[in-house]
């Protein structure tokens, strides 16, 4: 939700001009390319999907706590590194796990569903984001992210749900 509201937050909370906000988004984009290109491939070859899913959720929870405590744009520049890592890990792993959970004939449909999640969040997110921002401030995004992801992390640790590969080849 923070990223959906970033243009407003960058102006009101960080006090950035449009050009500075653009530079920050460019930094974010370059980090995404580097992490996706250099880190994710190596991790997926060395770790199981279950481990990476839990790692991504745990890092995302830590990022939430960092976002709740950040006060300057420099704090955000530091926080965005693990944020990009968690986004890329979770995006890659969840798509992979979900497509393996369905028969081969349904892989396209599952990828379509996965691709439709982000536009859905961009539809609902601004409304919820404005409510959180106006009533509770920027730190509410971080606390919400922290609580949701810690809850999910604990659930995955305690659950006996098999996250293994079930796709028929």
Secondary structure, 3 states (H helix, E strand, C coil): CCCCCHHHHHHHCCCCCHHHHHHHHHHHHHHHHHHHHHHHHHHHHHCCHHHHHHHHHHHHHHHHHHHHHCCCHHHHHHHHHHHHHHHHHHHHHHHHHHHHCCCHHHHHHHHHHHHHHHHHHHHHHHHHHHHHHHHHCCHHHHHHHHHHHHHHHHHHHHCCCCCCCCCCC
